[in-house]
Amino acid sequence: MNFMASKQPENSLLGPESDSQRTLYPYVTGTSVVALKYKDGILMAADMGGSYGSTLRYKNVERMKAIGKHSLLGASGEISDFQEILRYLDELILYDNMWDDGNSLGPKEVHNYLTRVMYNRRNKFNPLWNSLVLGGIKNGQKYLGTVSMIGVNFEDNHVATGFGNHLARPILRQEWHENLSFEDGVRLLEKCMRVLLYRDRSAINKLQIAKITEEGMTISQPYSLKTYWEFSAFENPTQGAVGSW
Amino acid sequence: MFRNQYDTDVTTWSPAGRLFQVEYAMEAVKQGSAAIGLRSKTHIVLGCVNKANSELSSHQKKIFKVDDHIGVAIAGLTADGRVLSRYMRNECINYSFTYESPLPVGRLVVQLADKAQVCTQRSWKRPYGVGLLVAGLDESGAHLYYNCPSGNYFEYQAFAIGSRSQAAKTYLERRFESFTDASRDDLVKDALMAIRETLQGETLKSSVCTIAVVGVGEPFHILDQATVQQMIDAFEIVGEQEGPAAAAGQEASAEPEAEQGGAAAGEGVAPMDI
């Protein structure tokens, strides 16, 4: 009696892939990552939140990690997929180290490797649900790039993921310049993160800032930003509103 | 080396601990026409002698571009060399595609050596009968490697392989200390001189040799015949006059006129047939 159309594709027609599922939607997600090039290297900021849908469920998620000697990876999107990517990169760096020669994979190479991985998964309709930011410095050359879950990749002087693209990039376009000092870079990132905190509902007020220079990578202890809620516009938000809502 | 009961296949050791088939493969390299390589801090030059079978035929290709930053010169079974060049090109292009960065030559050479080693440990294979001089640049500078059929590889400042290569090696041994800081053009001149040594009296002209260069800011390319002939003419003028042999003390000079040619062709070092 096959007049009821089955929602699932028939297992036998799928062959070896019949029992696996394709990624349909993310479960535990991280929000924006923002990064910029400064005088000595790259600065990157991300909050420590892992949302479960609309619930701000996990508050101690480190979304930025060092990769090898020269790179720093930040991720937004599905946290478990980020962990999977870290495993791929761990293996990549391991094999790179095992050559034990004077060569090592720099941020450009890692970025392109990630682009290949993300694009290949996208082609199989089984994406790693992340937007990645890859920054680093090698032999004095600074590098900052991003890859999306569909494999779109590019480099720039400042990049962001998710809401960061809409809220942080415009600020960076106005205020970023070459050879920012460390303090200025941090100040600029905090400005961006504060806007995100006010306006992105999946942001939490607990962030880390990571920096990578020729000397290596350091990541700050989690801290929170000062916020101000006494703006008169917030006091009576509907005062000037027109309409029934 | 004489025929013995331990040389039938590569998977048989001799009581003295030798693998004769591998050694015979290295003989094949010695039979091929000469190839030489030399490097400075920033450039590597590869050269080879091209002898066509007859006037009617063209000569075999012995120098291959593997990537913009790597090239290889071969001696021995050129068919094996061609196949290995294809493998090297493939490895380079795959690495470039994945990492958008050139494959470090040191890693390519190890992969090549591992590939050759496999053929020394399978009863259904034979070792590659070709020696490769791999010239390439990576982060740490200019490199010249020699890969043998045995699966070994060595890094060199300068080297020569193939028939009558001993004459070239002797020339290179006299001059190698000046190579590190030599200019690109001087390096090419030294390569031409080394090739002339292997020709044993025959005139050196661009139709019998091929030269290729790779360096910082200069992708691997084979020099065209006219350029090579120009360079030969530039130093050969003085070459016939047998100036005091260009011994180790001689500075490599940039002006052709001041060039004291190496031991004039046909004189000095007798070839040692290995």
Interface residues (C-beta under 8 A of the other chain):
Chain A: W99 D101 G102 N103 L105 G106 K108 E109 N112 Y113 R116 N139
Chain B: F97 T98 Y99 E100 S101 P104 G106 R107 V110 D138 E139 S140
